[in-house]
Amino acid sequence: MAKVAATDETAQTASDPSAPNRVIGRLRRARADVPGRLIFTTSFGLEDQVLTHLIAEAGLAREVSFATLDTGRLFPEVYDLWSETERRYGLSVSAFLPDASSVERMVREQGINGFKASQEARKRCCFLRKLAPLDRALAGAAGWITGLRAGQSEARAATGFIEHDLQRGLTKINPLHDWSREQARLVAQDLGVPVNPLHARGFVSIGCAPCTRAIVPGESERAGRWWWEQDAAKECGLHVGDDGRLVRTRTAEVAL
C-alpha cells in the first residue's frame, strides 16, 4: 500500500485564501507518493467541480484519469455541465454505464420507479447503476480521488485525507476532507469554477433525478437524497455501507 507523507496541515476556514493552494499541494503529494494509475470519480457536484479545477491547476490533468458513473437517470443539467467541464478544462471524462441486460431485467421485475417500493429495491437499483460501474471504473487503479468531505453527513464524519480501501487494494484520497460546503462554494465562486445551476435552487447533493430533491433551511446536506426513506445515512453504498460506516477502508496514520 502506498505511503503518503505527513504534513502539518489543519482544517481550513471558509475565508482562508490559501486553502486552494494547500489542496493543490495535497494532490501533488498524492501523485508523488501513490505509484500507479490515479482515477478521479466525479458526479459534477460542487466539490467535484472544485477538485477538477484544482487538479488542472496542479498540472495533473494528464496524470489523473477522470471518470463518472452515468446511471442513465441523471438530471439534464448534469449532462450540460459535463460537456462544459470537458470544454473548459480540455479533458475527457470517461463514462461508466450500468450493464444494460441487468437494468432491463430489474425494470421488468420491479418497474421503472420500483426503487421506491422498499429500501432493498432501491439498493438493488443503486448497485446496478452505480456500484457495479464503479468497480469497473476503479479496476487497475492504485489511487482513487474523491470529493468526500467529513462535514457532508454524520456517516462521513470520519473521512480523512488518506484512507486505504482494503477490499479494492487501493489508496483513497479525499483532498477536501476538512473543507466545509461554504468554503467549497466560495472557492468555486472566486475561481470561476462552472457549477450545476441546480445548486442555486436548493439541490445540494445531486444524484439521480428521481431520487433527489431540493432541501430547505435546517435540513442536512444529504436530506434530499432518497427522502422517502427513514434511514438517516442517506447513502447508496459507494462510500458508506449498511452499518453507516465508511466502507472497506481504514484511515492511514498520517497527520494532515
C-alpha positions as CSV (number, residue, x, y, z in Angstrom):
1,M,0.0,0.0,0.0
2,A,1.3,3.5,-0.8
3,K,2.7,5.6,1.9
4,V,1.8,9.3,1.9
5,A,4.0,11.8,3.6
6,A,2.7,13.5,6.7
7,T,2.3,17.3,6.9
8,D,1.2,20.0,9.4
9,E,-1.9,20.9,7.5
10,T,-5.0,21.6,9.6
11,A,-8.7,22.2,8.7
12,Q,-9.2,25.4,6.7
13,T,-11.8,28.1,7.2
14,A,-14.1,29.4,4.5
15,S,-12.2,32.7,4.5
16,D,-8.7,31.2,4.1
17,P,-7.4,32.2,0.6
18,S,-4.5,29.7,0.9
19,A,-6.8,26.7,1.0
20,P,-6.9,26.0,-2.8
21,N,-3.1,26.0,-2.9
22,R,-2.9,23.6,0.1
23,V,-5.3,21.2,-1.8
24,I,-3.0,21.6,-4.9
25,G,-0.2,20.5,-2.6
26,R,-2.1,17.5,-1.4
27,L,-2.9,16.5,-4.9
28,R,0.8,16.8,-6.0
29,R,1.9,14.9,-2.9
30,A,-0.6,12.1,-3.6
31,R,0.6,11.9,-7.1
32,A,4.2,11.6,-5.9
33,D,3.5,9.1,-3.2
34,V,1.0,6.8,-4.8
35,P,2.6,4.8,-7.6
36,G,0.4,3.7,-10.5
37,R,-2.8,5.0,-12.0
38,L,-4.9,7.7,-10.2
39,I,-8.6,8.0,-11.0
40,F,-10.9,10.8,-10.0
41,T,-14.6,9.9,-10.0
42,T,-16.8,13.0,-10.4
43,S,-20.5,13.4,-10.2
44,F,-20.1,17.1,-11.3
45,G,-21.3,18.3,-7.9
46,L,-19.8,21.4,-6.2
47,E,-16.9,19.6,-4.5
48,D,-16.0,17.6,-7.6
49,Q,-16.0,20.7,-9.8
50,V,-13.7,22.5,-7.4
51,L,-11.4,19.4,-7.4
52,T,-11.5,19.3,-11.2
53,H,-10.3,22.9,-11.3
54,L,-7.6,22.3,-8.8
55,I,-6.3,19.1,-10.5
56,A,-5.9,21.2,-13.6
57,E,-4.2,24.0,-11.7
58,A,-1.9,21.4,-10.2
59,G,-0.8,20.4,-13.7
60,L,-2.2,16.9,-13.1
61,A,-5.0,16.8,-15.7
62,R,-2.9,14.4,-17.8
63,E,-1.7,12.4,-14.8
64,V,-5.2,11.7,-13.5
65,S,-8.0,9.7,-15.2
66,F,-11.4,11.3,-15.0
67,A,-14.5,9.1,-14.8
68,T,-18.2,9.4,-14.0
69,L,-21.0,7.0,-13.3
70,D,-23.7,7.6,-15.9
71,T,-26.7,5.9,-14.3
72,G,-29.0,6.8,-17.2
73,R,-31.2,8.8,-14.8
74,L,-29.2,11.9,-14.3
75,F,-30.6,15.5,-14.5
76,P,-30.2,17.2,-17.9
77,E,-28.2,19.9,-16.1
78,V,-25.6,17.3,-15.2
79,Y,-25.0,16.4,-18.8
80,D,-24.7,20.0,-19.8
81,L,-22.2,20.7,-17.0
82,W,-20.3,17.5,-18.1
83,S,-19.9,18.9,-21.6
84,E,-19.0,22.4,-20.3
85,T,-16.4,21.0,-17.9
86,E,-14.6,19.0,-20.6
87,R,-14.6,22.0,-22.9
88,R,-13.4,24.4,-20.1
89,Y,-10.5,22.3,-18.9
90,G,-9.6,20.5,-22.1
91,L,-10.1,17.0,-20.7
92,S,-12.2,13.9,-21.3
93,V,-14.4,12.3,-18.6
94,S,-14.9,8.6,-19.3
95,A,-18.5,7.4,-18.7
96,F,-19.2,4.1,-16.9
97,L,-22.7,2.9,-17.6
98,P,-24.7,0.0,-16.0
99,D,-25.0,-3.3,-17.6
100,A,-28.0,-3.0,-20.0
101,S,-29.3,-6.5,-19.6
102,S,-29.2,-6.3,-15.8
103,V,-31.1,-3.0,-15.8
104,E,-33.6,-4.3,-18.3
105,R,-34.3,-7.3,-16.0
106,M,-34.6,-5.1,-12.9
107,V,-37.1,-2.8,-14.7
108,R,-39.2,-5.8,-15.8
109,E,-39.3,-7.2,-12.3
110,Q,-39.9,-4.0,-10.2
111,G,-41.0,-1.3,-12.7
112,I,-39.2,1.8,-13.9
113,N,-39.7,3.5,-10.5
114,G,-39.8,0.4,-8.4
115,F,-36.9,1.5,-6.3
116,K,-39.4,3.5,-4.1
117,A,-41.2,0.3,-3.1
118,S,-38.6,-0.7,-0.5
119,Q,-35.0,0.1,0.6
120,E,-34.0,-3.3,-0.7
121,A,-35.3,-2.4,-4.2
122,R,-33.6,1.0,-4.1
123,K,-30.3,-0.6,-3.1
124,R,-30.6,-3.0,-6.0
125,C,-31.0,-0.1,-8.3
126,C,-28.0,1.7,-6.8
127,F,-25.9,-1.4,-7.0
128,L,-26.6,-1.9,-10.7
129,R,-26.5,1.7,-11.8
130,K,-23.6,2.9,-9.5
131,L,-21.6,0.3,-7.6
132,A,-21.0,-2.2,-10.4
133,P,-19.9,0.5,-12.8
134,L,-17.7,1.9,-10.1
135,D,-15.9,-1.4,-9.7
136,R,-15.2,-1.3,-13.5
137,A,-14.0,2.3,-13.3
138,L,-11.6,1.6,-10.5
139,A,-10.2,-1.6,-12.0
140,G,-6.4,-1.4,-12.1
141,A,-6.2,1.9,-10.3
142,A,-3.7,2.5,-7.5
143,G,-5.4,5.6,-6.1
144,W,-9.0,6.9,-6.0
145,I,-9.5,10.6,-5.7
146,T,-12.9,11.7,-4.4
147,G,-14.7,14.9,-3.3
148,L,-15.8,13.5,0.1
149,R,-15.9,15.9,3.0
150,A,-16.3,14.9,6.6
151,G,-19.0,17.5,7.1
152,Q,-21.3,16.1,4.4
153,S,-23.0,13.8,6.9
154,E,-22.6,12.0,10.3
155,A,-21.8,8.8,8.4
156,R,-18.9,10.5,6.7
157,A,-17.6,12.3,9.8
158,A,-14.5,10.0,10.0
159,T,-13.4,10.9,6.5
160,G,-9.7,11.6,6.4
161,F,-7.3,12.8,3.7
162,I,-5.8,9.4,3.0
163,E,-7.6,6.1,3.5
164,H,-6.9,2.6,2.4
165,D,-9.6,0.7,0.6
166,L,-8.8,-2.8,1.9
167,Q,-11.1,-4.7,-0.4
168,R,-10.1,-3.0,-3.6
169,G,-6.5,-2.7,-2.5
170,L,-6.1,0.9,-3.4
171,T,-5.4,4.3,-1.7
172,K,-8.4,6.6,-1.3
173,I,-7.6,10.3,-1.5
174,N,-10.0,12.9,-0.2
175,P,-8.3,16.3,-0.7
176,L,-11.3,18.3,0.6
177,H,-12.0,16.1,3.6
178,D,-11.7,19.0,6.1
179,W,-13.5,21.7,4.0
180,S,-17.0,23.0,4.6
181,R,-19.6,23.3,1.9
182,E,-19.5,27.1,2.3
183,Q,-15.7,27.0,1.7
184,A,-16.2,25.0,-1.4
185,R,-18.9,27.4,-2.6
186,L,-16.7,30.5,-2.0
187,V,-13.7,28.9,-3.7
188,A,-15.8,27.9,-6.7
189,Q,-17.1,31.5,-6.9
190,D,-13.7,33.1,-6.5
191,L,-12.0,30.8,-9.1
192,G,-14.9,31.0,-11.6
193,V,-15.5,27.2,-11.5
194,P,-18.5,26.1,-13.5
195,V,-21.1,24.6,-11.2
196,N,-24.5,23.0,-11.6
197,P,-27.3,25.6,-11.7
198,L,-29.4,23.2,-9.6
199,H,-27.3,24.2,-6.5
200,A,-28.8,27.6,-6.6
201,R,-32.3,26.0,-6.5
202,G,-31.6,24.2,-3.3
203,F,-30.3,20.9,-4.7
204,V,-27.2,20.4,-2.5
205,S,-26.3,16.7,-3.0
206,I,-27.3,15.8,-6.6
207,G,-27.8,12.2,-7.6
208,C,-30.3,10.6,-10.0
209,A,-33.2,12.8,-10.8
210,P,-36.0,10.6,-9.4
211,C,-34.0,10.2,-6.1
212,T,-33.0,13.9,-5.5
213,R,-35.0,16.9,-4.2
214,A,-34.1,20.3,-3.0
215,I,-33.6,20.8,0.7
216,V,-34.9,23.5,2.9
217,P,-33.0,25.6,5.5
218,G,-32.1,23.5,8.5
219,E,-32.0,20.2,6.7
220,S,-28.8,18.2,6.4
221,E,-26.9,18.3,3.2
222,R,-28.0,14.8,2.1
223,A,-31.6,15.1,3.2
224,G,-32.7,15.5,-0.4
225,R,-31.4,12.0,-1.3
226,W,-34.0,9.1,-1.1
227,W,-36.1,11.4,1.1
228,W,-38.9,8.8,1.3
229,E,-36.6,6.6,3.4
230,Q,-36.2,6.9,7.1
231,D,-32.5,5.8,7.2
232,A,-30.5,8.9,8.2
233,A,-27.4,7.7,6.5
234,K,-28.8,8.6,3.0
235,E,-26.1,6.6,1.1
236,C,-26.1,4.4,-2.0
237,G,-23.1,2.3,-0.9
238,L,-20.3,3.9,-2.8
239,H,-18.7,5.2,0.4
240,V,-20.8,4.2,3.3
241,G,-22.3,0.8,3.9
242,D,-25.4,-0.6,5.5
243,D,-23.9,-0.2,9.0
244,G,-23.5,3.6,8.5
245,R,-19.7,3.3,8.4
246,L,-17.2,4.2,5.7
247,V,-17.0,1.1,3.7
248,R,-13.9,-1.2,3.4
249,T,-11.5,1.5,4.5
250,R,-9.1,2.3,7.3
251,T,-7.5,5.7,7.8
252,A,-3.8,5.9,7.2
253,E,-1.7,7.0,10.1
254,V,-0.8,10.4,8.7
255,A,-1.2,13.9,10.2
256,L,-2.9,16.2,7.8
